């Protein structure tokens, strides 16, 4: 069964078409004009649109055109546009060719043959189904390719991946926060690949790497003669990203004047190129921004606009630093070892347990990017089949190894020295476990070796209730 939208301004003809299509077992919605058609298409999915070529608006000159409606639907829905079938009593070869060149599925002349119409609807719906299946498969492959680069099994890392994919289905602006080297750009790629805009462009702009006097032209584009070296008009990154996603990395580095212009783009979904004469260019894009700065502090200091902050911080994702991704150092180190071994035609097979012990103790201020550089250096300069401590740079080799039993003994000793009551000490341990696991009670219970029910009992009894929203 297909969902068919019939666009016909003559009521009797609309009812006739509806009956013909419903007899075939399809679901039918009828509207009388192009505006109603676009509202219906925006509100719910359809497989086929059956529209008259000419839709009477009361004035022959202003009559909408079925082919124009198809183009408007494409602008609105992109690759989600249903299959279009054009009906006309003015069946000329020229009109048919124009419709097919525009991309409509087929062209049918009045009076309608019920058998021919039924076959057209079935075939058009099947084409839409195959197109949707192909799109879903292509998108799944794209998401998988990005996920293959996002390596990690730690709960904190998996949690941010789940949130990124959940947020991808919306049109909300997303702010990815985290230290340098934590994979913020990859998270932005994942959001784009998992979104309805996956078929559109993904445009990346590092706001901190482009000089301030060039960034505005880079983002907004310019007209010919806008400045000395503007020998021809040029589209900016916002225009290029229309229909897809733009990723503004290091957004906190934007100047106050550019922040004002970005705010207008987000509010109005339009821009004017540098040197433009009042021509406004509409935009259809989704913004993902990233920063490693304290935006709240910058708002208080007056260096980042408060209204822009609320515009970009609709959904916030926190990329965890590597030092908090327990267990991921080994996964990443061996992954980079395999990649750079193949790239440089070396013989390394793995990273030794002694080298891994040192790397687990190192705090990785440069996060995953620093770990990647360390492994590449070891593979390029080293010899053998196993990366050993000697292959690591001095900063990593000299990392202080931490013994878990010593840490526990020190914590217990501190509690005894401070005469901290046992119940209070246990409550602090529970709160720490909840913080480390993002407020997730099930994961915190597993980390503490407790059942979920037992942990909830302790939380309720001791008044540790602020984490309930994260259960």
C-alpha positions as semicolon CSV with decimal commas, in nm:
position;residue;x (nm);y (nm);z (nm)
1;X;0,000;0,000;0,000
2;X;0,124;0,346;-0,090
3;X;0,040;0,690;0,050
4;X;-0,073;0,915;-0,235
5;X;-0,124;1,292;-0,232
6;X;-0,371;1,410;-0,499
7;X;-0,346;1,780;-0,595
8;X;-0,658;1,871;-0,791
9;X;-0,859;2,196;-0,777
10;X;-1,177;2,051;-0,934
11;X;-1,367;1,875;-0,655
12;X;-1,545;1,622;-0,876
13;X;-1,219;1,525;-1,045
14;X;-1,044;1,495;-0,707
15;X;-1,317;1,258;-0,578
16;X;-1,298;1,053;-0,898
17;X;-0,920;1,012;-0,869
18;X;-0,947;0,933;-0,499
19;X;-1,190;0,646;-0,567
20;X;-0,975;0,504;-0,846
21;X;-0,667;0,501;-0,623
22;X;-0,842;0,373;-0,309
23;X;-0,983;0,079;-0,506
24;X;-0,620;-0,028;-0,554
25;X;-0,578;-0,035;-0,173
26;X;-0,377;0,286;-0,137
27;X;-0,421;0,563;0,122
28;X;-0,517;0,896;-0,034
29;X;-0,504;1,259;0,083
30;X;-0,648;1,532;-0,141
31;X;-0,565;1,905;-0,152
32;X;-0,677;2,176;-0,392
33;X;-0,368;2,390;-0,447
34;X;0,012;2,407;-0,436
35;X;0,021;2,569;-0,092
36;X;-0,191;2,290;0,056
37;X;0,032;2,034;-0,117
38;X;0,351;2,179;0,031
39;X;0,197;2,194;0,378
40;X;0,090;1,829;0,349
41;X;0,434;1,721;0,223
42;X;0,607;1,905;0,506
43;X;0,376;1,749;0,765
44;X;0,381;1,380;0,670
45;X;0,551;1,137;0,429
46;X;0,402;1,037;0,092
47;X;0,516;0,786;-0,167
48;X;0,349;0,944;-0,471
49;X;0,213;1,288;-0,562
50;X;-0,050;1,296;-0,838
51;X;-0,095;1,657;-0,946
52;X;-0,275;1,838;-1,223
53;X;-0,045;2,037;-1,448
54;X;-0,263;2,348;-1,415
55;X;-0,417;2,440;-1,080
56;X;-0,670;2,722;-1,109
57;X;-0,608;3,003;-0,858
58;X;-0,881;3,229;-0,994
59;X;-0,645;3,398;-1,239
60;X;-0,509;3,225;-1,546
61;X;-0,182;3,421;-1,522
62;X;-0,121;3,324;-1,161
63;X;-0,218;2,958;-1,200
64;X;0,035;2,729;-1,031
65;X;0,212;2,470;-1,240
66;X;0,252;2,102;-1,144
67;X;0,614;2,105;-1,259
68;X;0,682;2,415;-1,048
69;X;0,519;2,237;-0,753
70;X;0,759;1,946;-0,805
71;X;1,057;2,182;-0,795
72;X;0,926;2,349;-0,479
73;X;0,884;2,006;-0,320
74;X;1,244;1,922;-0,411
75;X;1,364;2,243;-0,246
76;X;1,161;2,155;0,064
77;X;1,237;1,783;0,093
78;X;1,550;1,717;-0,112
79;X;1,605;1,344;-0,155
80;X;1,288;1,271;0,044
81;X;1,070;1,409;-0,240
82;X;0,800;1,155;-0,340
83;X;0,758;1,029;-0,697
84;X;0,555;1,283;-0,896
85;X;0,300;1,198;-1,167
86;X;0,169;1,494;-1,371
87;X;-0,190;1,494;-1,506
88;X;-0,299;1,723;-1,787
89;X;-0,563;1,767;-2,048
90;X;-0,309;1,960;-2,252
91;X;-0,089;1,667;-2,341
92;X;0,178;1,791;-2,577
93;X;0,515;1,632;-2,641
94;X;0,689;1,953;-2,529
95;X;0,511;1,954;-2,193
96;X;0,585;1,585;-2,140
97;X;0,953;1,638;-2,213
98;X;0,970;1,936;-1,978
99;X;0,812;1,731;-1,698
100;X;1,049;1,438;-1,747
101;X;1,353;1,666;-1,771
102;X;1,248;1,826;-1,442
103;X;1,266;1,483;-1,280
104;X;0,900;1,383;-1,244
105;X;0,831;1,011;-1,258
106;X;0,578;1,017;-1,544
107;X;0,316;1,211;-1,734
108;X;-0,049;1,111;-1,787
109;X;-0,313;1,276;-2,007
110;X;-0,681;1,316;-1,930
111;X;-0,924;1,146;-1,946
112;X;-0,748;0,907;-1,710
113;X;-0,742;0,538;-1,792
114;X;-0,798;0,355;-1,456
115;X;-0,573;0,063;-1,552
116;X;-0,290;0,292;-1,664
117;X;-0,324;0,508;-1,352
118;X;-0,315;0,202;-1,123
119;X;0,001;0,074;-1,288
120;X;0,165;0,416;-1,268
121;X;0,088;0,451;-0,896
122;X;0,224;0,101;-0,821
123;X;0,543;0,158;-1,019
124;X;0,601;0,508;-0,881
125;X;0,552;0,384;-0,523
126;X;0,793;0,095;-0,584
127;X;1,053;0,336;-0,721
128;X;1,014;0,551;-0,407
129;X;1,051;0,243;-0,186
130;X;1,370;0,133;-0,364
131;X;1,506;0,486;-0,343
132;X;1,436;0,499;0,031
133;X;1,599;0,159;0,089
134;X;1,907;0,263;-0,108
135;X;1,927;0,592;0,084
136;X;1,895;0,411;0,418
137;X;2,167;0,164;0,319
138;X;2,399;0,441;0,198
139;X;2,343;0,635;0,520
140;X;2,408;0,326;0,734
141;X;2,738;0,271;0,552
142;X;2,834;0,637;0,601
143;X;2,755;0,619;0,973
144;X;2,954;0,296;1,004
145;X;3,256;0,455;0,835
146;X;3,257;0,741;1,082
147;X;3,199;0,509;1,380
148;X;3,502;0,303;1,272
149;X;3,712;0,613;1,342
150;X;3,548;0,667;1,683
151;X;3,725;0,392;1,873
152;X;3,646;0,327;2,238
153;X;3,442;0,102;2,465
154;X;3,447;0,307;2,786
155;X;3,102;0,396;2,924
156;X;3,168;0,772;2,906
157;X;3,267;0,751;2,539
158;X;2,983;0,519;2,439
159;X;2,738;0,748;2,614
160;X;2,841;1,053;2,408
161;X;2,813;0,846;2,088
162;X;2,458;0,745;2,182
163;X;2,366;1,107;2,253
164;X;2,519;1,225;1,924
165;X;2,318;0,973;1,720
166;X;2,000;1,054;1,913
167;X;2,046;1,428;1,852
168;X;2,131;1,375;1,484
169;X;1,769;1,307;1,393
170;X;1,664;1,658;1,495
171;X;1,734;1,992;1,331
172;X;1,858;2,143;1,659
173;X;2,190;2,327;1,676
174;X;2,450;2,120;1,860
175;X;2,751;2,237;2,061
176;X;3,031;1,981;2,105
177;X;3,253;2,067;2,399
178;X;3,579;1,914;2,508
179;X;3,955;1,949;2,523
180;X;4,168;1,961;2,209
181;X;4,222;1,620;2,054
182;X;3,912;1,453;2,200
183;X;3,744;1,392;1,863
184;X;3,496;1,680;1,843
185;X;3,519;1,697;1,464
186;X;3,450;1,323;1,431
187;X;3,144;1,361;1,652
188;X;3,022;1,639;1,419
189;X;3,076;1,407;1,120
190;X;2,877;1,134;1,296
191;X;2,590;1,376;1,361
192;X;2,583;1,474;0,994
193;X;2,604;1,116;0,867
194;X;2,320;1,003;1,095
195;X;2,097;1,300;1,010
196;X;1,833;1,357;0,743
197;X;2,087;1,590;0,580
198;X;2,338;1,311;0,517
199;X;2,300;1,346;0,138
200;X;2,390;1,715;0,161
201;X;2,735;1,870;0,207
202;X;2,934;1,860;0,530
203;X;3,138;2,182;0,544
204;X;3,411;2,229;0,806
205;X;3,546;2,568;0,914
206;X;3,813;2,618;1,179
207;X;3,735;2,967;1,307
208;X;4,065;2,984;1,497
209;X;4,282;2,899;1,195
210;X;4,154;3,172;0,959
211;X;4,260;3,535;1,019
212;X;3,976;3,754;1,142
213;X;3,985;3,982;0,837
214;X;3,940;3,679;0,605
215;X;3,693;3,474;0,809
216;X;3,392;3,692;0,724
217;X;3,447;3,658;0,349
218;X;3,514;3,286;0,393
219;X;3,181;3,234;0,570
220;X;2,956;3,482;0,390
221;X;3,113;3,500;0,047
222;X;3,152;3,821;-0,153
223;X;3,044;3,996;-0,468
224;X;3,282;4,106;-0,741
225;X;3,462;4,423;-0,635
226;X;3,369;4,390;-0,267
227;X;3,737;4,450;-0,187
228;X;4,063;4,492;-0,378
229;X;4,130;4,125;-0,458
230;X;3,763;4,030;-0,516
231;X;3,793;3,989;-0,894
232;X;3,481;3,774;-0,914
233;X;3,184;3,679;-0,698
234;X;3,238;3,385;-0,462
235;X;3,001;3,178;-0,252
236;X;3,081;3,154;0,118
237;X;3,087;2,840;0,333
238;X;2,732;2,904;0,456
239;X;2,598;2,895;0,100
240;X;2,804;2,587;0,016
241;X;2,663;2,410;0,324
242;X;2,300;2,486;0,234
243;X;2,108;2,160;0,227
244;X;2,357;2,001;0,465
245;X;2,560;2,073;0,779
246;X;2,821;2,334;0,864
247;X;3,071;2,260;1,140
248;X;3,221;2,567;1,305
249;X;3,519;2,451;1,509
250;X;3,663;2,683;1,774
251;X;3,356;2,905;1,753
252;X;3,472;3,097;2,062
253;X;3,751;3,253;1,850
254;X;3,498;3,454;1,646
255;X;3,518;3,831;1,680
256;X;3,219;4,015;1,836
257;X;3,118;4,161;1,498
258;X;3,113;3,817;1,336
259;X;2,917;3,678;1,630
260;X;2,641;3,931;1,551
261;X;2,630;3,821;1,187
262;X;2,626;3,452;1,281
263;X;2,336;3,519;1,515
264;X;2,138;3,668;1,226
265;X;2,212;3,365;1,009
266;X;2,080;3,134;1,282
267;X;1,772;3,347;1,347
268;X;1,674;3,442;0,991
269;X;1,827;3,154;0,793
270;X;1,955;3,401;0,535
271;X;2,264;3,609;0,458
272;X;2,396;3,887;0,241
273;X;2,735;3,852;0,075
274;X;3,007;4,110;0,134
275;X;2,960;4,393;-0,113
276;X;2,604;4,284;-0,182
277;X;2,344;4,540;-0,283
278;X;2,074;4,421;-0,047
279;X;2,026;4,080;-0,212
280;X;1,930;3,828;0,055
281;X;2,027;3,463;0,003
282;X;1,808;3,204;0,184
283;X;1,985;2,923;0,368
284;X;1,882;2,573;0,466
285;X;2,153;2,435;0,692
286;X;2,219;2,277;1,029
287;X;2,490;2,414;1,258
288;X;2,722;2,202;1,469
289;X;2,973;2,408;1,667
290;X;3,266;2,307;1,885
291;X;3,486;2,469;2,146
292;X;3,740;2,387;2,414
293;X;3,682;2,721;2,586
294;X;3,469;2,814;2,887
295;X;3,183;2,983;2,703
296;X;2,996;3,062;3,023
297;X;3,299;3,247;3,155
298;X;3,335;3,430;2,823
299;X;2,968;3,536;2,840
300;X;3,026;3,676;3,190
301;X;3,338;3,855;3,066
302;X;3,149;4,000;2,770
303;X;3,367;3,837;2,503
304;X;3,099;3,597;2,379
305;X;2,743;3,712;2,314
306;X;2,487;3,572;2,555
307;X;2,215;3,551;2,289
308;X;2,449;3,361;2,055
309;X;2,547;3,129;2,340
310;X;2,184;3,024;2,386
311;X;2,145;2,980;2,009
312;X;2,440;2,742;1,974
313;X;2,400;2,560;2,305
314;X;2,062;2,401;2,230
315;X;2,201;2,048;2,264
316;X;2,542;2,015;2,434
317;X;2,768;1,712;2,400
318;X;3,077;1,668;2,616
319;X;3,361;1,476;2,452
320;X;3,542;1,301;2,741
321;X;3,920;1,343;2,775
322;X;4,129;1,031;2,721
323;X;4,235;1,016;3,087
324;X;3,869;0,952;3,179
325;X;3,814;0,685;2,913
326;X;3,931;0,389;3,117
327;X;4,038;0,098;2,897
328;X;4,038;0,293;2,571
329;X;4,412;0,363;2,568
330;X;4,489;0,000;2,484
331;X;4,227;-0,013;2,206
332;X;4,348;0,309;2,050
333;X;4,717;0,227;2,081
334;X;4,681;-0,108;1,903
335;X;4,456;0,047;1,638
336;X;4,711;0,319;1,560
337;X;4,989;0,059;1,569
338;X;4,815;-0,148;1,298
339;X;4,734;0,159;1,086
340;X;5,082;0,312;1,089
341;X;5,250;-0,027;1,048
342;X;5,061;-0,083;0,724
343;X;5,115;0,275;0,608
344;X;5,491;0,263;0,668
345;X;5,540;-0,105;0,572
346;X;5,686;-0,199;0,909
347;X;5,660;-0,524;1,110
348;X;5,493;-0,414;1,434
349;X;5,209;-0,640;1,550
350;X;5,113;-0,495;1,888
351;X;5,202;-0,277;2,185
352;X;5,371;-0,454;2,477
353;X;5,199;-0,479;2,816
354;X;5,485;-0,277;2,972
355;X;5,438;0,006;2,720
356;X;5,062;-0,005;2,775
357;X;5,113;0,018;3,150
358;X;5,312;0,336;3,104
359;X;5,055;0,480;2,863
360;X;4,770;0,408;3,104
361;X;4,955;0,601;3,374
362;X;5,023;0,900;3,148
363;X;4,755;1,178;3,168
364;X;4,750;1,253;2,790
365;X;4,701;1,632;2,794
366;X;4,677;1,620;2,412
367;X;4,421;1,337;2,430
368;X;4,368;1,098;2,136
369;X;4,562;1,320;1,896
370;X;4,869;1,302;2,122
371;X;4,839;0,924;2,156
372;X;4,815;0,893;1,779
373;X;5,132;1,098;1,734
374;X;5,318;0,893;1,997
375;X;5,232;0,565;1,823
376;X;5,316;0,699;1,477
377;X;5,656;0,816;1,606
378;X;5,719;0,475;1,764
379;X;5,635;0,289;1,442
380;X;5,828;0,521;1,210
381;X;6,147;0,537;1,420
382;X;6,135;0,195;1,584
383;X;6,226;-0,156;1,474
384;X;6,082;-0,494;1,568
385;X;5,738;-0,651;1,602
386;X;5,631;-0,510;1,941
387;X;5,626;-0,150;2,059
388;X;5,826;-0,143;2,384
389;X;5,875;0,130;2,646
390;X;6,200;0,228;2,474
391;X;6,001;0,330;2,167
392;X;5,798;0,583;2,366
393;X;5,899;0,948;2,421
394;X;6,053;1,041;2,762
395;X;5,736;1,218;2,881
396;X;5,543;0,890;2,855
397;X;5,825;0,666;2,980
398;X;5,861;0,879;3,292
399;X;5,491;0,864;3,378
400;X;5,441;0,762;3,740
401;X;5,283;0,418;3,762
402;X;4,985;0,412;3,995
403;X;4,906;0,103;4,200
404;X;4,531;0,060;4,254
405;X;4,578;-0,095;4,598
406;X;4,799;0,196;4,706
407;X;4,533;0,445;4,591
408;X;4,263;0,260;4,785
409;X;4,481;0,237;5,094
410;X;4,557;0,611;5,076
411;X;4,185;0,696;5,044
412;X;4,093;0,477;5,341
413;X;4,383;0,619;5,542
414;X;4,266;0,973;5,469
415;X;3,912;0,886;5,583
416;X;4,049;0,741;5,910
417;X;4,281;1,035;5,968
418;X;3,990;1,276;5,928
419;X;3,766;1,058;6,148
420;X;3,521;1,041;5,855
421;X;3,222;0,820;5,950
422;X;3,197;0,500;5,746
423;X;2,849;0,583;5,615
424;X;2,966;0,925;5,499
425;X;3,269;0,769;5,328
426;X;3,047;0,515;5,148
427;X;2,811;0,791;5,036
428;X;3,106;0,980;4,884
429;X;3,216;0,665;4,701
430;X;2,863;0,621;4,561
431;X;2,848;0,985;4,447
432;X;3,188;0,952;4,281
433;X;3,074;0,637;4,098
434;X;2,761;0,814;3,977
435;X;2,959;1,116;3,856
436;X;3,208;0,895;3,673
437;X;2,923;0,713;3,497
438;X;2,729;1,024;3,402
439;X;2,455;0,963;3,657
440;X;2,367;0,622;3,511
441;X;2,263;0,407;3,810
442;X;2,302;0,073;3,631
443;X;2,662;0,142;3,526
444;X;2,752;0,290;3,865
445;X;2,612;-0,021;4,038
446;X;2,817;-0,248;3,812
447;X;3,132;-0,047;3,886
448;X;3,067;-0,081;4,260
449;X;2,987;-0,452;4,241
450;X;2,629;-0,392;4,360
451;X;2,287;-0,466;4,218
452;X;2,095;-0,174;4,076
453;X;1,824;-0,221;4,340
454;X;2,079;-0,218;4,624
455;X;2,235;0,102;4,494
456;X;1,897;0,273;4,458
457;X;1,814;0,171;4,815
458;X;2,136;0,335;4,942
459;X;2,069;0,647;4,732
460;X;1,717;0,685;4,869
461;X;1,824;0,612;5,225
462;X;2,117;0,856;5,222
463;X;1,938;1,125;5,023
464;X;2,157;1,093;4,715
465;X;1,867;1,193;4,496
466;X;2,012;1,450;4,256
467;X;2,118;1,174;4,018
468;X;1,773;1,022;3,967
469;X;1,727;1,205;3,635
470;X;2,024;1,015;3,497
471;X;1,884;0,670;3,569
